[in-house]
Amino acid sequence: MNDITSLRFEDPWLLALLLVVAGGLVVNLLRARRPGTGVLFPSLGLVPAGPPVWRVRRRWLLVLLRVAALVAFIVALARPQIVRASVESVAEGIDIVLALDTSGSMSERGFGGSAKIDAVKRVVNDFLGGLRNDRVGIVVFSGEAILLGPPTLDYAASQRLVDPIETGTLAGGTAIGTGLATGINVLRDSDAKSKVVILLTDGENNGGDITPLDAANMAKLLGVRVYTIGAITLAASADKDQSSDTVDEQLMRKIAEQTGGHYYSVSDENSLAEVYREIESLEKSHVGTRDFIDYQEAHLGFLAFGIAALFVELALAATLFRRTP
C-alpha cells in the first residue's frame, strides 16, 4: 500500500485576498517613511531632548502581528485540508473457504517425509497468519463433511481450529462432492465481491450423495470460483519420480475450469504454500484496486493563531506601545 500526505485548499480563490494584505503592508511602509506631523512649540528648548525610547523603535512588531493575523484568517477562510491518500490491492471483499481432505490416506508420509495432513496444517496455519481483511472459513471432509468455522477475520481462531485436525475422525472414504458442496453452501449468502473455495484432496471421489460435478454446477450458479489442489506423493523409481496417488486430476481440472478457477498439482510443502499465495493474489486481481482518500480540516489551527496574534497586537498597542498625543 502506498500512502501520500499533502495539503490542499477547498476554496483556494480566497487566497487572492493575500494580495490585499500585501498592498496594505506596502502602503503602511511608504507612509512610515514620510515626515510625521508635529506639534508647534515657540522654542525647541521646550521639547525634552533624548534618543528615541525602545518602544518607538519596536512599534513595527504591531504591524507584523497585524499582518500575521490577517494572513492566518485568510488561510483559514480558504479551508486548508490535510489529504491522506492511499492505494492498495483490495483484500476486503474476498470470502474464502478452505476445504481440506482428512481421509485416511492423508496420514501417509509424503510431503518431505512427514504426514501429508501435518504438512497441510503447517501451510494453512502460515497462510492464515499472512492474511489481511480476507474472511476465511474451514471445512473438513472425508466420507462426510463438516464446517469447522464460518468465514471470519479472526485468523487466530481459525488457526486454533486447524491445529487439532486429524484423519479418521469422520466417516471413511473421500466424498469430494460433499466437501465441495459444504464449502459452497457456506458462501451462499455472502455478499463479497469474490467468493472462493480452495479444495485440497489426495484421492478420488468414492462416497457421498453429491457428485463433484453437481457441486461444481452449484458453485457456478452462485458465482463461486473453485480452485482444486491435488496432493500428490511422488515415489522414487529407477528412471524418475512417479506419482503413487490416485488423485483424479482430470476431474479436479474440470471442476476448476467449470467455475473459473484453476487446478494445481503439488508434491511438497513449499509448492503447496506457493499455491495458496498465488490463489490469494489471483483473487485480488479479480477485484482490482481501491483508492482511499481522507480529508482532515486544518483551518481551526490557522484561525486560532490569527485570533491569538490579533489579541497580542491589540494588547501591546494598548499597553507597552500606547501612543499619546
Short mmCIF file of the C-alpha atoms (twelve columns), coordinates in Angstrom:
data_MODEL
# 
_entry.id   MODEL 
# 
loop_
_atom_site.group_PDB 
_atom_site.id 
_atom_site.type_symbol 
_atom_site.label_atom_id 
_atom_site.label_alt_id 
_atom_site.label_comp_id 
_atom_site.label_asym_id 
_atom_site.label_seq_id 
_atom_site.Cartn_x 
_atom_site.Cartn_y 
_atom_site.Cartn_z 
_atom_site.pdbx_PDB_model_num 
ATOM 1   C CA . MET A 1   0.000   0.000   0.000   1 
ATOM 2   C CA . ASN A 2   1.294   3.441   -0.954  1 
ATOM 3   C CA . ASP A 3   0.454   6.391   1.351   1 
ATOM 4   C CA . ILE A 4   0.546   10.027  0.234   1 
ATOM 5   C CA . THR A 5   0.035   13.037  2.518   1 
ATOM 6   C CA . SER A 6   -0.448  16.529  1.108   1 
ATOM 7   C CA . LEU A 7   -2.163  19.871  1.764   1 
ATOM 8   C CA . ARG A 8   -4.994  21.285  -0.313  1 
ATOM 9   C CA . PHE A 9   -7.454  24.200  -0.092  1 
ATOM 10  C CA . GLU A 10  -11.196 23.730  -0.521  1 
ATOM 11  C CA . ASP A 11  -11.621 27.400  -1.598  1 
ATOM 12  C CA . PRO A 12  -8.210  28.406  -2.971  1 
ATOM 13  C CA . TRP A 13  -9.569  31.506  -4.738  1 
ATOM 14  C CA . LEU A 14  -9.857  33.216  -1.336  1 
ATOM 15  C CA . LEU A 15  -6.067  33.229  -1.109  1 
ATOM 16  C CA . ALA A 16  -6.203  36.151  -3.556  1 
ATOM 17  C CA . LEU A 17  -7.019  38.297  -0.502  1 
ATOM 18  C CA . LEU A 18  -3.376  37.920  0.462   1 
ATOM 19  C CA . LEU A 19  -2.636  40.432  -2.311  1 
ATOM 20  C CA . VAL A 20  -4.802  42.962  -0.463  1 
ATOM 21  C CA . VAL A 21  -2.782  42.368  2.706   1 
ATOM 22  C CA . ALA A 22  0.459   42.757  0.784   1 
ATOM 23  C CA . GLY A 23  -0.808  46.027  -0.749  1 
ATOM 24  C CA . GLY A 24  -1.780  47.352  2.657   1 
ATOM 25  C CA . LEU A 25  1.649   46.481  4.016   1 
ATOM 26  C CA . VAL A 26  3.368   48.375  1.197   1 
ATOM 27  C CA . VAL A 27  1.181   51.448  1.802   1 
ATOM 28  C CA . ASN A 28  1.986   51.300  5.508   1 
ATOM 29  C CA . LEU A 29  5.723   51.180  4.821   1 
ATOM 30  C CA . LEU A 30  5.510   54.142  2.427   1 
ATOM 31  C CA . ARG A 31  3.586   56.186  4.958   1 
ATOM 32  C CA . ALA A 32  6.137   55.363  7.628   1 
ATOM 33  C CA . ARG A 33  8.888   56.967  5.524   1 
ATOM 34  C CA . ARG A 34  7.059   60.298  5.258   1 
ATOM 35  C CA . PRO A 35  7.831   63.041  7.754   1 
ATOM 36  C CA . GLY A 36  5.406   62.818  10.596  1 
ATOM 37  C CA . THR A 37  3.177   65.640  11.724  1 
ATOM 38  C CA . GLY A 38  4.376   67.670  14.664  1 
ATOM 39  C CA . VAL A 39  3.214   69.994  17.408  1 
ATOM 40  C CA . LEU A 40  4.260   73.640  17.152  1 
ATOM 41  C CA . PHE A 41  6.297   74.954  20.042  1 
ATOM 42  C CA . PRO A 42  7.567   78.517  20.383  1 
ATOM 43  C CA . SER A 43  11.020  77.123  21.131  1 
ATOM 44  C CA . LEU A 44  12.825  73.757  20.715  1 
ATOM 45  C CA . GLY A 45  14.123  74.224  24.175  1 
ATOM 46  C CA . LEU A 46  10.694  73.369  25.462  1 
ATOM 47  C CA . VAL A 47  10.996  69.839  23.965  1 
ATOM 48  C CA . PRO A 48  12.882  67.430  26.201  1 
ATOM 49  C CA . ALA A 49  15.977  66.061  24.470  1 
ATOM 50  C CA . GLY A 50  16.925  62.384  24.329  1 
ATOM 51  C CA . PRO A 51  17.179  59.416  21.990  1 
ATOM 52  C CA . PRO A 52  14.023  57.550  20.919  1 
ATOM 53  C CA . VAL A 53  12.971  55.016  23.537  1 
ATOM 54  C CA . TRP A 54  12.826  51.271  22.678  1 
ATOM 55  C CA . ARG A 55  9.038   51.388  22.476  1 
ATOM 56  C CA . VAL A 56  9.269   53.644  19.454  1 
ATOM 57  C CA . ARG A 57  11.897  51.516  17.762  1 
ATOM 58  C CA . ARG A 58  9.875   48.290  18.265  1 
ATOM 59  C CA . ARG A 59  6.484   49.528  17.089  1 
ATOM 60  C CA . TRP A 60  6.982   47.565  13.838  1 
ATOM 61  C CA . LEU A 61  6.102   44.460  15.870  1 
ATOM 62  C CA . LEU A 62  2.489   45.653  15.935  1 
ATOM 63  C CA . VAL A 63  2.400   45.764  12.140  1 
ATOM 64  C CA . LEU A 64  3.957   42.305  11.942  1 
ATOM 65  C CA . LEU A 65  1.376   40.841  14.326  1 
ATOM 66  C CA . ARG A 66  -1.493  42.502  12.435  1 
ATOM 67  C CA . VAL A 67  -0.225  41.101  9.105   1 
ATOM 68  C CA . ALA A 68  0.272   37.620  10.608  1 
ATOM 69  C CA . ALA A 69  -3.280  37.664  11.970  1 
ATOM 70  C CA . LEU A 70  -4.774  38.717  8.630   1 
ATOM 71  C CA . VAL A 71  -2.797  36.078  6.721   1 
ATOM 72  C CA . ALA A 72  -3.917  33.380  9.163   1 
ATOM 73  C CA . PHE A 73  -7.569  34.457  8.821   1 
ATOM 74  C CA . ILE A 74  -7.394  34.369  5.024   1 
ATOM 75  C CA . VAL A 75  -5.763  30.932  5.002   1 
ATOM 76  C CA . ALA A 76  -8.464  29.678  7.398   1 
ATOM 77  C CA . LEU A 77  -11.185 31.075  5.069   1 
ATOM 78  C CA . ALA A 78  -9.641  29.105  2.176   1 
ATOM 79  C CA . ARG A 79  -10.230 25.921  4.240   1 
ATOM 80  C CA . PRO A 80  -6.890  24.111  4.248   1 
ATOM 81  C CA . GLN A 81  -7.197  20.333  4.378   1 
ATOM 82  C CA . ILE A 82  -4.655  17.625  5.085   1 
ATOM 83  C CA . VAL A 83  -5.127  14.910  2.463   1 
ATOM 84  C CA . ARG A 84  -4.141  11.356  3.275   1 
ATOM 85  C CA . ALA A 85  -4.467  9.176   0.212   1 
ATOM 86  C CA . SER A 86  -3.593  5.513   -0.188  1 
ATOM 87  C CA . VAL A 87  -3.832  2.958   -2.971  1 
ATOM 88  C CA . GLU A 88  -3.873  -0.707  -2.069  1 
ATOM 89  C CA . SER A 89  -4.713  -4.040  -3.574  1 
ATOM 90  C CA . VAL A 90  -8.150  -4.949  -2.396  1 
ATOM 91  C CA . ALA A 91  -8.287  -7.781  0.087   1 
ATOM 92  C CA . GLU A 92  -11.587 -6.794  1.636   1 
ATOM 93  C CA . GLY A 93  -14.473 -8.236  -0.328  1 
ATOM 94  C CA . ILE A 94  -12.970 -11.730 -0.659  1 
ATOM 95  C CA . ASP A 95  -14.554 -14.668 1.185   1 
ATOM 96  C CA . ILE A 96  -12.556 -17.888 1.131   1 
ATOM 97  C CA . VAL A 97  -13.454 -21.394 2.308   1 
ATOM 98  C CA . LEU A 98  -10.645 -23.919 2.711   1 
ATOM 99  C CA . ALA A 99  -11.973 -27.441 2.121   1 
ATOM 100 C CA . LEU A 100 -9.425  -29.945 3.445   1 
ATOM 101 C CA . ASP A 101 -9.396  -33.695 2.822   1 
ATOM 102 C CA . THR A 102 -8.951  -35.627 6.109   1 
ATOM 103 C CA . SER A 103 -9.390  -39.134 4.712   1 
ATOM 104 C CA . GLY A 104 -7.111  -41.903 5.947   1 
ATOM 105 C CA . SER A 105 -4.632  -41.542 3.063   1 
ATOM 106 C CA . MET A 106 -3.752  -38.029 4.266   1 
ATOM 107 C CA . SER A 107 -1.982  -39.616 7.245   1 
ATOM 108 C CA . GLU A 108 0.548   -41.281 4.950   1 
ATOM 109 C CA . ARG A 109 4.007   -39.817 4.704   1 
ATOM 110 C CA . GLY A 110 4.505   -37.843 1.541   1 
ATOM 111 C CA . PHE A 111 5.488   -34.200 1.765   1 
ATOM 112 C CA . GLY A 112 9.139   -34.222 2.794   1 
ATOM 113 C CA . GLY A 113 8.840   -37.322 4.967   1 
ATOM 114 C CA . SER A 114 6.043   -36.001 7.198   1 
ATOM 115 C CA . ALA A 115 2.380   -36.946 7.076   1 
ATOM 116 C CA . LYS A 116 0.516   -35.015 4.411   1 
ATOM 117 C CA . ILE A 117 -2.089  -33.807 6.879   1 
ATOM 118 C CA . ASP A 118 0.652   -32.326 9.101   1 
ATOM 119 C CA . ALA A 119 2.254   -30.535 6.149   1 
ATOM 120 C CA . VAL A 120 -1.135  -29.186 5.085   1 
ATOM 121 C CA . LYS A 121 -1.840  -27.879 8.593   1 
ATOM 122 C CA . ARG A 122 1.507   -26.076 8.713   1 
ATOM 123 C CA . VAL A 123 0.920   -24.455 5.328   1 
ATOM 124 C CA . VAL A 124 -2.650  -23.435 6.183   1 
ATOM 125 C CA . ASN A 125 -1.505  -22.027 9.531   1 
ATOM 126 C CA . ASP A 126 1.107   -19.857 7.793   1 
ATOM 127 C CA . PHE A 127 -1.394  -18.868 5.100   1 
ATOM 128 C CA . LEU A 128 -3.893  -17.680 7.713   1 
ATOM 129 C CA . GLY A 129 -1.181  -15.769 9.539   1 
ATOM 130 C CA . GLY A 130 -0.350  -13.760 6.437   1 
ATOM 131 C CA . LEU A 131 -3.890  -12.675 5.518   1 
ATOM 132 C CA . ARG A 132 -5.296  -9.170  5.868   1 
ATOM 133 C CA . ASN A 133 -9.040  -8.454  5.581   1 
ATOM 134 C CA . ASP A 134 -9.916  -11.719 3.785   1 
ATOM 135 C CA . ARG A 135 -12.658 -13.669 5.573   1 
ATOM 136 C CA . VAL A 136 -11.784 -17.369 5.766   1 
ATOM 137 C CA . GLY A 137 -13.861 -20.408 6.712   1 
ATOM 138 C CA . ILE A 138 -12.701 -24.006 7.279   1 
ATOM 139 C CA . VAL A 139 -14.399 -27.206 6.043   1 
ATOM 140 C CA . VAL A 140 -13.008 -30.725 6.516   1 
ATOM 141 C CA . PHE A 141 -14.246 -33.808 4.734   1 
ATOM 142 C CA . SER A 142 -13.613 -37.491 4.174   1 
ATOM 143 C CA . GLY A 143 -16.702 -39.747 3.821   1 
ATOM 144 C CA . GLU A 144 -18.763 -36.804 5.118   1 
ATOM 145 C CA . ALA A 145 -18.106 -33.108 5.597   1 
ATOM 146 C CA . ILE A 146 -18.410 -30.673 8.500   1 
ATOM 147 C CA . LEU A 147 -17.941 -26.935 8.864   1 
ATOM 148 C CA . LEU A 148 -15.257 -26.182 11.454  1 
ATOM 149 C CA . GLY A 149 -15.695 -22.418 11.282  1 
ATOM 150 C CA . PRO A 150 -17.589 -19.921 9.091   1 
ATOM 151 C CA . PRO A 151 -15.753 -17.153 7.205   1 
ATOM 152 C CA . THR A 152 -14.163 -14.825 9.750   1 
ATOM 153 C CA . LEU A 153 -11.449 -12.206 10.140  1 
ATOM 154 C CA . ASP A 154 -10.316 -13.829 13.386  1 
ATOM 155 C CA . TYR A 155 -7.347  -15.669 11.924  1 
ATOM 156 C CA . ALA A 156 -6.054  -16.720 15.341  1 
ATOM 157 C CA . ALA A 157 -9.334  -18.536 15.968  1 
ATOM 158 C CA . SER A 158 -9.118  -20.226 12.573  1 
ATOM 159 C CA . GLN A 159 -5.565  -21.328 13.334  1 
ATOM 160 C CA . ARG A 160 -6.765  -22.874 16.591  1 
ATOM 161 C CA . LEU A 161 -9.428  -24.792 14.650  1 
ATOM 162 C CA . VAL A 162 -6.896  -26.143 12.154  1 
ATOM 163 C CA . ASP A 163 -4.297  -27.222 14.713  1 
ATOM 164 C CA . PRO A 164 -6.135  -30.283 16.124  1 
ATOM 165 C CA . ILE A 165 -7.353  -31.618 12.744  1 
ATOM 166 C CA . GLU A 166 -6.591  -35.319 12.396  1 
ATOM 167 C CA . THR A 167 -7.504  -38.047 9.937   1 
ATOM 168 C CA . GLY A 168 -10.017 -40.749 10.794  1 
ATOM 169 C CA . THR A 169 -12.346 -38.527 12.836  1 
ATOM 170 C CA . LEU A 170 -15.087 -38.601 10.182  1 
ATOM 171 C CA . ALA A 171 -16.670 -41.470 8.237   1 
ATOM 172 C CA . GLY A 172 -14.321 -43.330 5.938   1 
ATOM 173 C CA . GLY A 173 -13.969 -42.608 2.237   1 
ATOM 174 C CA . THR A 174 -13.443 -39.464 0.190   1 
ATOM 175 C CA . ALA A 175 -16.618 -37.548 -0.581  1 
ATOM 176 C CA . ILE A 176 -15.188 -34.735 -2.682  1 
ATOM 177 C CA . GLY A 177 -18.598 -33.612 -3.943  1 
ATOM 178 C CA . THR A 178 -19.985 -33.404 -0.390  1 
ATOM 179 C CA . GLY A 179 -16.931 -31.473 0.825   1 
ATOM 180 C CA . LEU A 180 -17.171 -29.022 -2.054  1 
ATOM 181 C CA . ALA A 181 -20.928 -28.573 -1.665  1 
ATOM 182 C CA . THR A 182 -20.483 -27.856 2.049   1 
ATOM 183 C CA . GLY A 183 -17.938 -25.147 1.290   1 
ATOM 184 C CA . ILE A 184 -20.177 -23.630 -1.380  1 
ATOM 185 C CA . ASN A 185 -23.173 -23.629 0.951   1 
ATOM 186 C CA . VAL A 186 -21.169 -21.575 3.459   1 
ATOM 187 C CA . LEU A 187 -20.804 -18.859 0.807   1 
ATOM 188 C CA . ARG A 188 -24.427 -18.971 -0.351  1 
ATOM 189 C CA . ASP A 189 -25.427 -15.771 1.480   1 
ATOM 190 C CA . SER A 190 -22.089 -13.999 1.119   1 
ATOM 191 C CA . ASP A 191 -22.178 -10.531 -0.452  1 
ATOM 192 C CA . ALA A 192 -18.418 -10.454 -1.028  1 
ATOM 193 C CA . LYS A 193 -17.125 -9.294  -4.399  1 
ATOM 194 C CA . SER A 194 -15.179 -12.522 -4.744  1 
ATOM 195 C CA . LYS A 195 -16.216 -15.917 -3.340  1 
ATOM 196 C CA . VAL A 196 -13.723 -18.771 -3.412  1 
ATOM 197 C CA . VAL A 197 -13.451 -22.410 -2.349  1 
ATOM 198 C CA . ILE A 198 -9.964  -23.915 -2.255  1 
ATOM 199 C CA . LEU A 199 -10.374 -27.681 -2.195  1 
ATOM 200 C CA . LEU A 200 -7.438  -29.953 -1.381  1 
ATOM 201 C CA . THR A 201 -7.556  -33.734 -1.748  1 
ATOM 202 C CA . ASP A 202 -5.189  -36.648 -2.319  1 
ATOM 203 C CA . GLY A 203 -7.706  -39.164 -3.643  1 
ATOM 204 C CA . GLU A 204 -10.681 -39.916 -5.847  1 
ATOM 205 C CA . ASN A 205 -14.322 -39.320 -5.094  1 
ATOM 206 C CA . ASN A 206 -15.767 -42.565 -3.732  1 
ATOM 207 C CA . GLY A 207 -18.589 -41.510 -1.430  1 
ATOM 208 C CA . GLY A 208 -21.257 -39.006 -0.608  1 
ATOM 209 C CA . ASP A 209 -24.644 -38.212 -2.115  1 
ATOM 210 C CA . ILE A 210 -23.446 -35.266 -4.226  1 
ATOM 211 C CA . THR A 211 -21.191 -35.751 -7.217  1 
ATOM 212 C CA . PRO A 212 -18.247 -33.358 -7.653  1 
ATOM 213 C CA . LEU A 213 -19.604 -32.094 -10.982 1 
ATOM 214 C CA . ASP A 214 -23.021 -31.371 -9.457  1 
ATOM 215 C CA . ALA A 215 -21.270 -29.394 -6.743  1 
ATOM 216 C CA . ALA A 216 -19.292 -27.562 -9.422  1 
ATOM 217 C CA . ASN A 217 -22.538 -26.619 -11.177 1 
ATOM 218 C CA . MET A 218 -23.829 -25.280 -7.869  1 
ATOM 219 C CA . ALA A 219 -20.680 -23.178 -7.492  1 
ATOM 220 C CA . LYS A 220 -21.069 -21.787 -10.988 1 
ATOM 221 C CA . LEU A 221 -24.680 -20.765 -10.344 1 
ATOM 222 C CA . LEU A 222 -23.721 -18.999 -7.106  1 
ATOM 223 C CA . GLY A 223 -20.689 -17.242 -8.595  1 
ATOM 224 C CA . VAL A 224 -18.175 -19.187 -6.502  1 
ATOM 225 C CA . ARG A 225 -14.768 -19.881 -8.025  1 
ATOM 226 C CA . VAL A 226 -13.277 -23.245 -7.104  1 
ATOM 227 C CA . TYR A 227 -9.530  -23.839 -7.012  1 
ATOM 228 C CA . THR A 228 -8.604  -27.515 -6.699  1 
ATOM 229 C CA . ILE A 229 -5.327  -28.886 -5.357  1 
ATOM 230 C CA . GLY A 230 -4.155  -32.447 -5.829  1 
ATOM 231 C CA . ALA A 231 -1.739  -33.555 -3.083  1 
ATOM 232 C CA . ILE A 232 0.472   -35.965 -4.991  1 
ATOM 233 C CA . THR A 233 3.015   -38.271 -3.374  1 
ATOM 234 C CA . LEU A 234 5.993   -38.955 -5.605  1 
ATOM 235 C CA . ALA A 235 7.585   -42.383 -5.390  1 
ATOM 236 C CA . ALA A 236 11.192  -42.726 -6.497  1 
ATOM 237 C CA . SER A 237 11.857  -45.150 -9.348  1 
ATOM 238 C CA . ALA A 238 14.901  -46.108 -11.357 1 
ATOM 239 C CA . ASP A 239 14.245  -43.501 -14.032 1 
ATOM 240 C CA . LYS A 240 12.303  -40.687 -12.350 1 
ATOM 241 C CA . ASP A 241 9.851   -39.867 -9.634  1 
ATOM 242 C CA . GLN A 242 6.384   -41.222 -10.326 1 
ATOM 243 C CA . SER A 243 3.066   -40.461 -8.712  1 
ATOM 244 C CA . SER A 244 1.854   -43.149 -6.333  1 
ATOM 245 C CA . ASP A 245 -1.508  -41.496 -5.583  1 
ATOM 246 C CA . THR A 246 -4.890  -41.888 -7.195  1 
ATOM 247 C CA . VAL A 247 -5.928  -38.244 -7.492  1 
ATOM 248 C CA . ASP A 248 -8.480  -37.868 -10.271 1 
ATOM 249 C CA . GLU A 249 -6.664  -34.960 -11.880 1 
ATOM 250 C CA . GLN A 250 -8.987  -34.872 -14.865 1 
ATOM 251 C CA . LEU A 251 -11.980 -34.390 -12.580 1 
ATOM 252 C CA . MET A 252 -10.164 -31.798 -10.446 1 
ATOM 253 C CA . ARG A 253 -9.213  -29.865 -13.549 1 
ATOM 254 C CA . LYS A 254 -12.771 -29.984 -14.891 1 
ATOM 255 C CA . ILE A 255 -14.238 -28.689 -11.609 1 
ATOM 256 C CA . ALA A 256 -11.828 -25.766 -11.577 1 
ATOM 257 C CA . GLU A 257 -12.281 -24.828 -15.223 1 
ATOM 258 C CA . GLN A 258 -16.070 -25.062 -14.962 1 
ATOM 259 C CA . THR A 259 -16.112 -22.463 -12.157 1 
ATOM 260 C CA . GLY A 260 -13.376 -20.145 -13.439 1 
ATOM 261 C CA . GLY A 261 -10.702 -21.468 -11.105 1 
ATOM 262 C CA . HIS A 262 -7.534  -23.468 -11.665 1 
ATOM 263 C CA . TYR A 263 -6.156  -26.912 -10.787 1 
ATOM 264 C CA . TYR A 264 -2.784  -27.284 -9.081  1 
ATOM 265 C CA . SER A 265 -0.759  -30.431 -8.550  1 
ATOM 266 C CA . VAL A 266 1.622   -30.266 -5.569  1 
ATOM 267 C CA . SER A 267 4.051   -32.792 -4.179  1 
ATOM 268 C CA . ASP A 268 5.781   -30.936 -1.345  1 
ATOM 269 C CA . GLU A 269 5.121   -28.407 1.372   1 
ATOM 270 C CA . ASN A 270 6.817   -25.461 -0.360  1 
ATOM 271 C CA . SER A 271 4.864   -25.836 -3.593  1 
ATOM 272 C CA . LEU A 272 1.625   -26.070 -1.612  1 
ATOM 273 C CA . ALA A 273 2.422   -22.816 0.199   1 
ATOM 274 C CA . GLU A 274 3.118   -21.126 -3.135  1 
ATOM 275 C CA . VAL A 275 -0.245  -22.294 -4.485  1 
ATOM 276 C CA . TYR A 276 -2.182  -20.729 -1.613  1 
ATOM 277 C CA . ARG A 277 -0.312  -17.449 -2.055  1 
ATOM 278 C CA . GLU A 278 -0.905  -17.492 -5.809  1 
ATOM 279 C CA . ILE A 279 -4.625  -18.088 -5.390  1 
ATOM 280 C CA . GLU A 280 -4.938  -15.174 -2.973  1 
ATOM 281 C CA . SER A 281 -3.062  -12.947 -5.430  1 
ATOM 282 C CA . LEU A 282 -5.292  -14.041 -8.312  1 
ATOM 283 C CA . GLU A 283 -8.430  -13.211 -6.341  1 
ATOM 284 C CA . LYS A 284 -7.142  -9.744  -5.503  1 
ATOM 285 C CA . SER A 285 -6.533  -9.138  -9.197  1 
ATOM 286 C CA . HIS A 286 -10.151 -10.121 -9.924  1 
ATOM 287 C CA . VAL A 287 -11.406 -7.411  -7.562  1 
ATOM 288 C CA . GLY A 288 -8.819  -4.817  -8.593  1 
ATOM 289 C CA . THR A 289 -7.511  -1.877  -6.567  1 
ATOM 290 C CA . ARG A 290 -9.162  0.685   -4.381  1 
ATOM 291 C CA . ASP A 291 -8.237  4.284   -3.602  1 
ATOM 292 C CA . PHE A 292 -8.701  5.673   -0.114  1 
ATOM 293 C CA . ILE A 293 -8.746  9.466   0.357   1 
ATOM 294 C CA . ASP A 294 -9.251  11.079  3.752   1 
ATOM 295 C CA . TYR A 295 -9.646  14.849  4.163   1 
ATOM 296 C CA . GLN A 296 -8.866  16.359  7.562   1 
ATOM 297 C CA . GLU A 297 -9.851  20.004  8.099   1 
ATOM 298 C CA . ALA A 298 -6.904  22.137  9.251   1 
ATOM 299 C CA . HIS A 299 -8.457  25.634  9.317   1 
ATOM 300 C CA . LEU A 300 -9.018  25.714  13.081  1 
ATOM 301 C CA . GLY A 301 -5.289  25.908  13.759  1 
ATOM 302 C CA . PHE A 302 -4.874  28.926  11.469  1 
ATOM 303 C CA . LEU A 303 -7.973  30.557  12.943  1 
ATOM 304 C CA . ALA A 304 -6.685  30.105  16.495  1 
ATOM 305 C CA . PHE A 305 -3.290  31.514  15.531  1 
ATOM 306 C CA . GLY A 306 -4.905  34.549  13.881  1 
ATOM 307 C CA . ILE A 307 -7.052  35.288  16.937  1 
ATOM 308 C CA . ALA A 308 -4.046  34.945  19.246  1 
ATOM 309 C CA . ALA A 309 -1.892  37.232  17.067  1 
ATOM 310 C CA . LEU A 310 -4.652  39.860  16.890  1 
ATOM 311 C CA . PHE A 311 -5.214  39.727  20.640  1 
ATOM 312 C CA . VAL A 312 -1.496  40.179  21.334  1 
ATOM 313 C CA . GLU A 313 -1.309  43.085  18.872  1 
ATOM 314 C CA . LEU A 314 -4.259  44.899  20.465  1 
ATOM 315 C CA . ALA A 315 -2.927  44.245  23.969  1 
ATOM 316 C CA . LEU A 316 0.527   45.617  23.148  1 
ATOM 317 C CA . ALA A 317 -0.942  48.619  21.344  1 
ATOM 318 C CA . ALA A 318 -2.967  49.477  24.459  1 
ATOM 319 C CA . THR A 319 -0.107  48.987  26.931  1 
ATOM 320 C CA . LEU A 320 3.590   48.927  26.029  1 
ATOM 321 C CA . PHE A 321 3.224   50.633  22.660  1 
ATOM 322 C CA . ARG A 322 0.392   53.009  23.554  1 
ATOM 323 C CA . ARG A 323 0.633   56.303  21.739  1 
ATOM 324 C CA . THR A 324 -0.365  59.584  23.336  1 
ATOM 325 C CA . PRO A 325 -0.962  62.870  21.512  1 
# 
